Amino acid sequence: MLFNMRRELNRKLFNFMTASVRNKLNIKIDVDSNFVILTQLCSSDINMYLVAMASFCKFLKPKSVLVVADRLSVDEIVLLKSCVEGLTIIPIAEAACPGLPKGGCWERIVTIHRLLSDNYVVQLDADTVTLKYPHEVVAAINENISFTLATRMGYEKWTLAETSEKISEIDGDHVQLLAEKSFTKMADADTRLYVRGCAGFAGYGKGSATLDSLINFSSEIEGLIGKSSWHQWGSEQVASNYVIANVPGSVILPFNEYPYYEVGLNADAPKFLHFIGGSRYKRGVYMMLSRKIISQI
């Protein structure tokens, strides 16, 4: 309870201290660009999203921007459209897909797959900041190469069988662990690939995957660990890790340049930072960087 109270207070303080981004931001799209940006967004993360967009679009201009709206109000949608040119809003209820889980960001990955026949899609989480020119990302987009964020345990691709072996000694009942431990039971486990990455920032190459392939993978895992487990929050990241790992030529961004924030990290060093929930407000680093980004708009 104390943790939740502290987190809520920190969130309110962040939104108060970054409120000016709502009046200052005016992102322009580039119809000649070669990628789109997609984010799933809820009301509490609007300021975070605008900071993420301001920092990323300082270096790369998309041809369009889409938001999967998780119960955003009419006024919030009007605000977002005033900050981002040509913004397309997709109500979360319209993004669901029969045969796949609902919630837990599944509507996000479903929408991505629906776009891939005609677009390169960058999935940009709201809790991210782009600090320097992201050379690796620019190259990936220009060459239609899919990418994902690394983690400390996910900096290279493994086969499904290798993944199950490497995490076999990790205890826990989180859906990611349950799914990864089941990989060894899947067909072609010695040839199909996986990366223990992070779906918070990912690039999906044009034509790289189909919705049918996503449904097939989800059905396989659900058959192994059960619907009640697979439909928990966290399974979408497993799916993203699998999809990107199996795209020929896909890359894992270098962790030292694209890390998640941890206390003690030199925030001036990376090109990109992901502020995952557990460390988002520690030491005031996220607030400081966000206010700096806003001051430069």
C-alpha positions, 0 to 999 in steps of 0.5 A: 500500500505504501509503495502504491501511495508513493508511486501515485504521489510521484506520478502527480508530481511528475505531471505537475512539473511537466504540465507545460509540455501540453502547451508547447509541443507541436510535432509535425509529421513528414509524409515522405518519411518511411515509418510510423509510430504507434503507442498504447496510451492511458490517461495517467501517461499523457505527459510521459507520452508527449515527452517521449514523442518530443525527444524521439521526433527531435531526431526522426520524423514519422509519416504518421502517428497512431495511438491505441487509446486505453479509455482516453477522454474526448478532451484528452484526445483533443489535447493529443491531436493539438500536440501531434499533427495528424494523430490517428486514435484507435479505441482499444475496443476496436483493436482487439483480435479474436483468438488472442488475449485482450488487455496487457498491451495485446491490442498494441501488438495486434495493431502493429501486425495489422499495419505491417503489410504497408508500413515500418512500425516503431513501437514507442512506450510513453516512459522512454526518452531519446537523448542523442541521435539514435544511429542504430535505429535510423539505420534499421528503419532505413534498411527495413530491419526489425529491432528490439531493446536488449536486457541484461539477460537478452542481448543475443538470440537463442533457440527456443530450446536454448531459452528453456534451458537457460532460464530453467533454474529461475523460480517464479510463476510469472507468465514470461517464465512459464511461457519460456520454460514451455518453449522446449515442448514446441515444434522446431524448438531447435531452430525457431528463435527468441530474444529475452528483450523488452517490448518497450521500444521496438521496430517492426520491418515492413512485411516482417510478420503477419497477424496469422503468425501471431495468432498461431504462436499465441495458440501454441503457448496457450495450449502449453501453459493454459489460457488463465496463465497466457492471458496474464499481463506480460505475455505480449512481451513474450510474443514481441520477443518471439516475433522480432527474433524470427525476422531475418536480419533483426537486431538487438540494440546495444544495451549500453546505448539503449538501457533501462534506467537503474540507480547509479547509471550515468544518464548522460551516456546513453542515446535512449533510456527506458524508465520502467515502473520500478525505477521511474522516479528514483533520484529524480532523473526521469523528472530532470531529463523530461524537464530538460527536453521540454525546455528545448521544445 
